[in-house]
Amino acid sequence: MAWHQQPVLLRMCELLWPPPAELTIGRAAAGPVSANGTLPDDVRQPESTEFILVPGLRRPPLLVPAGQRVAGAAVRHYSGQRSRAARLATRAFSVCLNSGLGGAIFRHRLTMRVPAGADTVETYLADLVRRDIRVGMYLGPPRANRKPVLHILTPDGQPVAFTKIGVNPLTSELVRAERDALTRLERADLGGIAIPRVLHYGLWQGLDVLVMSALPAWLRHRPLSPPRLAEAMATLARVEGLRSGPLHGSHYIRRLRTRLAGADDEPDRVALLWLVDEIAAKAGDTVLAYGAWHGDWAPWNMANTSDGLLLWDWERFTRDVPLGFDALHYRLQTELGLRHREPRAAATACAQDAIRILVPFSVGAGAARVTGLLYLADLATRYLSDRQAKAGARHGTPGSWLIPALTRAVAEL
């Protein structure tokens, strides 16, 4: 992949380092990376900073500050790996960069020339933390909720914080939602689950900026038993208490219909509205337990370490949903993201196995079956409301997998 064909990366950089800062992208000369991250004397310009583009972990790649210590640390502390193989690759990249040999391997660079006094996200964050910092930037794959995630480090690579930037209405809404969730849960009894702390929220250049403490997700991961995972999910579900009631007339089903009504008028929305009405008609008298859920509890948003169970990415946290949604989501995302199962088959299996998946939550068979259907409907509603298909998100078209799986399961209800 040619690095000059990275329009998303450059567009995000131009938002965060706006004019009069000047950005250039290209290949560096072979040789070791400097220890302090500055350019060689023969090419250095005043106020220039160099970033290394690290491929293999993200597309677009990770943007890490040049300088062997801080570059190695930025990669080592990256917590977005979805598999053991990805974690091993991260360690190898980190060792390579930390040794100073990364300059010969990772040749693509992004250089920023920032005149003295220019207002950039880096100067904004440095003023907040009141210290000299370096930043790395991570971007996710194409999706409606893609946003810059900045890793703030000291010049010698010690983690300081993570920052999320809202760059459009949806991502700004999600940044604010995460701020609200973390603030709400800061003093809650989460049974040993460690979550980030909100260090700062504000507006910079019209963009929502959320600064959070850095969880030590780079520590060695330990196996987490299914019973312990279910216990943690149940603890979160009960964080503000559980309540029971029939599906018909519940706040949850009203909210689901309202969200779906706000999606674009297209065949998928029509089909999903019909399916939600069918579930309510066939199972409206089913009594469900309602509590909270993380909203995106997946293997890559957590780590079980010597410091305990770490859990991040709280922007989808929601209260008053059927008990067990987190377990169903974890199962489906594991099948899709780690086992690479065909999406429709994975969604079908998720609904079929709902009774077994929800046994640890003491959800009866009838309620579990309905909860499985509602979870698929809720996820499909999220994709439609976010307009994930238009953003080019993988699995972003519910009509190709979630809705067919749901249609089959509702027919068997």
C-alpha positions as CSV (number, residue, x, y, z in Angstrom):
1,M,0.0,0.0,0.0
2,A,1.4,3.4,-1.0
3,W,1.5,5.7,2.0
4,H,0.7,8.8,-0.1
5,Q,-2.7,7.2,-0.6
6,Q,-3.8,7.7,3.0
7,P,-6.4,10.5,2.7
8,V,-8.1,9.6,6.0
9,L,-4.9,9.8,7.9
10,L,-3.9,13.1,6.4
11,R,-7.4,14.6,6.8
12,M,-7.3,13.7,10.5
13,C,-3.8,15.1,10.9
14,E,-4.9,18.4,9.3
15,L,-7.8,18.7,11.7
16,L,-5.5,18.2,14.7
17,W,-2.5,20.1,13.4
18,P,-4.3,22.8,11.4
19,P,-2.6,25.6,9.4
20,P,-0.2,27.2,9.7
21,A,1.2,23.8,10.5
22,E,2.5,22.1,7.4
23,L,2.3,18.3,6.9
24,T,4.3,16.2,4.5
25,I,4.5,12.4,4.0
26,G,7.2,10.3,2.4
27,R,10.0,7.9,2.9
28,A,13.0,8.5,5.3
29,A,16.5,7.6,4.5
30,A,17.7,4.3,5.8
31,G,19.4,4.4,9.2
32,P,18.6,4.2,12.9
33,V,15.9,6.3,14.4
34,S,17.2,9.1,16.6
35,A,16.8,8.8,20.3
36,N,15.0,12.1,20.7
37,G,12.7,12.0,17.6
38,T,14.2,15.0,15.8
39,L,15.1,15.0,12.2
40,P,18.8,14.6,11.1
41,D,20.7,17.9,11.1
42,D,21.0,18.0,7.3
43,V,17.2,18.0,6.8
44,R,15.9,19.4,10.0
45,Q,13.8,22.6,9.9
46,P,12.8,24.7,12.9
47,E,9.9,23.3,14.9
48,S,9.7,20.1,12.8
49,T,8.5,16.8,14.3
50,E,8.7,13.4,12.7
51,F,6.3,10.5,13.1
52,I,6.8,6.9,12.0
53,L,3.9,5.1,10.2
54,V,3.8,1.6,11.6
55,P,2.0,-0.8,9.3
56,G,0.6,-4.2,10.1
57,L,-1.6,-3.3,13.1
58,R,-4.0,-0.8,11.6
59,R,-5.1,0.5,8.2
60,P,-4.4,3.4,8.2
61,P,-1.2,2.6,10.1
62,L,-0.3,3.7,13.6
63,L,1.2,7.1,13.8
64,V,3.9,7.1,16.5
65,P,6.4,9.8,17.5
66,A,9.9,9.2,16.1
67,G,12.6,8.5,18.7
68,Q,13.5,5.0,19.5
69,R,12.4,5.0,23.1
70,V,9.1,6.8,22.7
71,A,8.3,5.0,19.4
72,G,8.8,1.6,20.9
73,A,6.7,2.5,24.0
74,A,3.9,3.9,21.8
75,V,3.6,0.6,20.0
76,R,4.1,-1.5,23.1
77,H,1.3,0.3,24.9
78,Y,-1.1,0.0,21.9
79,S,-4.1,-2.0,23.2
80,G,-6.1,-2.6,20.0
81,Q,-4.9,-6.1,19.2
82,R,-7.5,-8.6,18.4
83,S,-5.5,-11.8,18.8
84,R,-2.5,-13.4,20.3
85,A,-0.7,-13.2,17.0
86,A,-1.4,-9.4,16.8
87,R,0.0,-9.0,20.4
88,L,3.2,-10.9,19.4
89,A,3.5,-8.7,16.3
90,T,3.2,-5.6,18.5
91,R,5.9,-6.8,20.8
92,A,8.2,-7.5,17.9
93,F,7.6,-4.0,16.4
94,S,8.2,-2.4,19.8
95,V,11.5,-4.2,20.3
96,C,12.6,-3.3,16.7
97,L,11.8,0.4,17.3
98,N,13.2,0.5,20.8
99,S,16.5,-1.0,19.5
100,G,16.9,1.9,17.0
101,L,16.7,-0.4,14.0
102,G,13.1,0.6,13.2
103,G,14.3,3.4,11.0
104,A,15.7,0.9,8.5
105,I,12.4,-1.1,8.5
106,F,9.6,1.4,9.0
107,R,10.7,4.0,6.4
108,H,7.5,5.9,5.9
109,R,7.3,9.2,7.8
110,L,4.9,12.0,8.4
111,T,6.6,15.3,9.2
112,M,4.9,18.3,10.8
113,R,6.4,21.7,10.7
114,V,4.6,23.8,13.4
115,P,5.6,27.4,13.7
116,A,6.1,28.7,17.2
117,G,2.9,29.7,18.9
118,A,0.6,27.7,16.5
119,D,-2.4,26.1,18.1
120,T,-2.4,22.4,17.7
121,V,-4.0,19.5,19.6
122,E,-0.5,18.7,20.8
123,T,0.0,22.2,22.4
124,Y,-3.6,22.0,23.8
125,L,-2.9,18.7,25.5
126,A,0.6,19.8,26.7
127,D,-1.1,22.8,28.4
128,L,-3.6,20.5,30.0
129,V,-1.1,18.0,31.5
130,R,1.5,20.8,32.1
131,R,4.4,18.9,30.8
132,D,6.4,18.1,27.7
133,I,4.6,15.3,25.8
134,R,4.7,13.2,22.7
135,V,1.6,11.8,21.0
136,G,0.8,8.8,18.9
137,M,-2.4,8.5,16.9
138,Y,-4.6,5.4,16.2
139,L,-7.4,5.3,13.6
140,G,-9.8,2.4,13.3
141,P,-11.0,0.8,10.1
142,P,-13.7,2.4,7.9
143,R,-16.8,2.9,10.0
144,A,-19.2,5.7,10.9
145,N,-17.7,6.0,14.4
146,R,-14.1,6.2,13.3
147,K,-12.2,8.9,15.3
148,P,-8.7,9.8,16.3
149,V,-7.5,8.2,19.5
150,L,-4.3,9.9,20.8
151,H,-1.8,8.3,23.1
152,I,-0.1,10.9,25.3
153,L,3.4,9.9,26.4
154,T,6.4,11.5,28.1
155,P,9.5,12.0,25.9
156,D,11.0,8.8,27.3
157,G,7.8,6.8,26.5
158,Q,5.9,6.7,29.8
159,P,2.1,6.6,29.3
160,V,0.3,9.7,30.5
161,A,-3.3,9.4,29.1
162,F,-5.5,8.5,26.1
163,T,-7.5,11.1,24.3
164,K,-10.6,10.6,22.0
165,I,-11.5,13.4,19.5
166,G,-15.0,13.8,18.2
167,V,-14.8,14.9,14.6
168,N,-18.4,14.7,13.4
169,P,-21.9,14.6,15.0
170,L,-21.9,10.9,15.7
171,T,-18.3,10.7,17.1
172,S,-18.9,13.8,19.2
173,E,-22.0,12.2,20.6
174,L,-20.1,9.1,21.4
175,V,-17.2,11.0,23.1
176,R,-19.7,12.8,25.3
177,A,-21.5,9.5,26.0
178,E,-18.2,8.0,27.2
179,R,-17.5,11.0,29.4
180,D,-20.9,10.6,31.0
181,A,-20.6,6.9,31.5
182,L,-17.1,7.1,33.1
183,T,-18.2,9.9,35.3
184,R,-21.3,8.0,36.4
185,L,-19.4,4.8,37.1
186,E,-16.3,6.4,38.7
187,R,-17.5,5.7,42.3
188,A,-19.6,2.6,41.5
189,D,-18.8,-0.8,42.9
190,L,-17.7,-2.7,39.8
191,G,-16.5,-5.8,41.5
192,G,-12.8,-5.3,40.7
193,I,-13.3,-4.0,37.1
194,A,-10.9,-1.2,36.4
195,I,-12.1,1.6,34.1
196,P,-10.4,4.8,32.9
197,R,-10.9,8.0,34.8
198,V,-12.0,11.2,33.1
199,L,-9.1,13.7,33.4
200,H,-10.5,16.4,31.1
201,Y,-13.4,17.1,28.7
202,G,-13.5,20.2,26.6
203,L,-13.8,21.8,23.2
204,W,-10.8,22.6,21.1
205,Q,-11.2,24.1,17.6
206,G,-14.9,23.0,17.8
207,L,-13.9,19.4,18.4
208,D,-14.9,17.4,21.5
209,V,-11.8,16.3,23.4
210,L,-12.0,13.6,26.1
211,V,-8.8,12.8,28.0
212,M,-8.8,9.6,30.1
213,S,-6.3,7.9,32.3
214,A,-4.3,5.1,30.7
215,L,-5.2,1.6,31.8
216,P,-2.1,-0.7,31.9
217,A,-3.4,-2.9,29.1
218,W,0.2,-3.5,27.9
219,L,0.8,-5.8,30.9
220,R,1.0,-9.5,30.4
221,H,-2.5,-10.9,29.8
222,R,-3.8,-13.7,32.0
223,P,-6.5,-16.2,31.1
224,L,-10.0,-15.2,32.2
225,S,-12.3,-18.1,32.9
226,P,-15.9,-18.0,31.5
227,P,-17.4,-18.0,35.0
228,R,-15.3,-14.9,36.0
229,L,-16.2,-13.1,32.8
230,A,-19.9,-13.8,33.4
231,E,-19.6,-12.7,37.0
232,A,-18.0,-9.4,35.9
233,M,-20.8,-8.8,33.3
234,A,-23.5,-9.6,35.9
235,T,-21.9,-7.1,38.3
236,L,-22.0,-4.4,35.7
237,A,-25.6,-5.2,34.8
238,R,-26.6,-4.7,38.4
239,V,-24.5,-1.6,39.0
240,E,-27.7,0.5,39.4
241,G,-30.0,-2.3,40.2
242,L,-32.2,-4.7,38.2
243,R,-35.9,-4.4,37.6
244,S,-38.3,-6.9,36.0
245,G,-41.3,-6.4,33.8
246,P,-42.9,-7.6,30.6
247,L,-41.4,-6.6,27.3
248,H,-44.7,-5.1,26.2
249,G,-44.9,-1.5,27.3
250,S,-41.3,-1.5,28.6
251,H,-39.1,1.5,28.4
252,Y,-36.6,-0.6,26.5
253,I,-38.9,-1.6,23.6
254,R,-40.2,2.0,23.3
255,R,-36.6,3.3,23.1
256,L,-35.7,0.6,20.5
257,R,-38.6,1.7,18.3
258,T,-37.7,5.4,18.7
259,R,-34.0,4.7,17.6
260,L,-35.2,2.7,14.7
261,A,-37.6,5.3,13.6
262,G,-34.7,7.8,13.4
263,A,-32.8,5.7,10.9
264,D,-32.9,6.3,7.1
265,D,-36.1,5.2,5.4
266,E,-34.8,2.1,3.5
267,P,-35.8,-1.5,3.1
268,D,-33.7,-2.7,6.0
269,R,-35.4,-0.3,8.4
270,V,-38.8,-1.4,7.2
271,A,-37.9,-5.1,7.6
272,L,-36.4,-4.5,11.1
273,L,-39.4,-2.5,12.2
274,W,-41.7,-5.4,11.2
275,L,-39.4,-7.9,13.1
276,V,-39.4,-5.8,16.3
277,D,-43.2,-5.6,16.1
278,E,-43.4,-9.4,15.6
279,I,-41.2,-10.0,18.7
280,A,-43.4,-7.7,20.7
281,A,-46.5,-9.4,19.5
282,K,-45.3,-12.9,20.1
283,A,-43.4,-12.3,23.3
284,G,-44.8,-9.1,24.8
285,D,-45.9,-10.9,27.9
286,T,-42.4,-12.4,28.6
287,V,-41.0,-11.0,31.8
288,L,-37.4,-9.8,31.4
289,A,-34.8,-8.5,33.8
290,Y,-33.4,-5.1,32.8
291,G,-30.1,-3.6,33.8
292,A,-27.0,-1.9,32.4
293,W,-24.6,-3.0,29.7
294,H,-21.2,-1.9,28.5
295,G,-22.4,-1.9,24.9
296,D,-19.2,-3.1,23.2
297,W,-17.7,-5.7,25.6
298,A,-15.4,-7.5,23.2
299,P,-12.1,-9.3,23.7
300,W,-10.2,-6.3,22.3
301,N,-11.8,-3.9,24.7
302,M,-10.6,-5.6,27.8
303,A,-7.5,-7.2,29.4
304,N,-7.2,-9.5,32.4
305,T,-3.8,-8.6,33.9
306,S,-1.9,-8.7,37.2
307,D,-3.7,-5.4,37.9
308,G,-7.1,-7.1,37.5
309,L,-9.7,-6.9,34.8
310,L,-9.4,-3.8,32.7
311,L,-12.3,-2.6,30.6
312,W,-12.3,0.4,28.2
313,D,-14.3,2.0,25.3
314,W,-17.5,2.9,27.3
315,E,-19.1,5.1,24.6
316,R,-22.0,2.6,24.1
317,F,-22.8,2.2,27.8
318,T,-26.6,2.1,28.3
319,R,-29.0,1.4,31.2
320,D,-32.3,-0.4,31.2
321,V,-31.6,-3.2,28.6
322,P,-32.3,-6.9,28.9
323,L,-30.0,-8.7,31.2
324,G,-27.4,-10.7,29.2
325,F,-26.8,-8.3,26.3
326,D,-23.0,-8.1,27.1
327,A,-22.6,-11.8,27.1
328,L,-24.4,-12.1,23.7
329,H,-22.3,-9.3,22.2
330,Y,-19.1,-10.8,23.5
331,R,-20.0,-14.2,21.9
332,L,-20.9,-12.6,18.5
333,Q,-17.9,-10.4,18.4
334,T,-15.6,-13.2,19.3
335,E,-17.0,-15.3,16.5
336,L,-16.7,-12.5,14.0
337,G,-13.4,-10.8,15.0
338,L,-11.3,-13.7,16.3
339,R,-12.7,-16.8,14.7
340,H,-13.7,-15.1,11.4
341,R,-17.0,-17.0,11.2
342,E,-19.4,-16.2,8.4
343,P,-21.5,-13.3,9.7
344,R,-25.0,-14.7,9.1
345,A,-24.0,-18.1,10.6
346,A,-22.5,-16.3,13.6
347,A,-25.7,-14.3,14.2
348,T,-27.9,-17.3,13.8
349,A,-25.8,-19.3,16.2
350,C,-25.9,-16.4,18.7
351,A,-29.7,-16.5,18.8
352,Q,-29.9,-20.3,18.8
353,D,-27.4,-20.5,21.7
354,A,-28.9,-17.7,23.8
355,I,-30.4,-20.1,26.4
356,R,-27.0,-21.6,27.1
357,I,-25.1,-18.3,26.9
358,L,-27.4,-16.7,29.5
359,V,-27.4,-19.6,32.0
360,P,-24.8,-17.9,34.3
361,F,-27.2,-14.9,34.6
362,S,-30.1,-17.1,35.8
363,V,-32.2,-16.1,32.8
364,G,-35.0,-18.6,32.1
365,A,-35.3,-20.4,28.8
366,G,-38.2,-18.3,27.4
367,A,-36.7,-15.0,28.5
368,A,-33.2,-16.0,27.1
369,R,-34.7,-16.8,23.7
370,V,-36.4,-13.4,23.6
371,T,-33.3,-11.6,24.9
372,G,-31.2,-13.2,22.0
373,L,-33.7,-11.8,19.4
374,L,-33.7,-8.4,21.0
375,Y,-29.9,-8.3,21.0
376,L,-29.7,-8.9,17.3
377,A,-32.4,-6.3,16.7
378,D,-30.6,-3.8,18.9
379,L,-27.3,-4.3,17.1
380,A,-29.0,-4.0,13.7
381,T,-30.7,-0.8,14.9
382,R,-27.3,0.6,15.9
383,Y,-25.8,-0.1,12.5
384,L,-28.8,1.5,10.7
385,S,-28.9,4.5,13.0
386,D,-25.1,5.1,12.7
387,R,-25.3,4.7,8.9
388,Q,-22.5,2.2,9.0
389,A,-23.1,0.9,5.5
390,K,-22.6,4.4,4.0
391,A,-19.3,4.7,5.9
392,G,-18.0,1.4,4.4
393,A,-18.0,-0.5,7.7
394,R,-17.3,-4.2,7.6
395,H,-20.6,-6.0,8.4
396,G,-22.2,-2.6,8.3
397,T,-25.2,-3.7,6.3
398,P,-27.7,-5.5,8.6
399,G,-29.8,-6.7,5.7
400,S,-26.9,-9.1,4.6
401,W,-26.6,-11.0,7.9
402,L,-28.4,-9.7,11.0
403,I,-31.9,-9.3,9.6
404,P,-31.9,-12.7,7.8
405,A,-30.7,-14.4,11.0
406,L,-33.3,-12.5,13.0
407,T,-36.1,-13.3,10.5
408,R,-35.3,-17.0,10.8
409,A,-35.3,-16.9,14.6
410,V,-38.5,-14.9,14.9
411,A,-40.3,-17.4,12.6
412,E,-39.3,-20.1,15.1
413,L,-40.4,-18.1,18.2
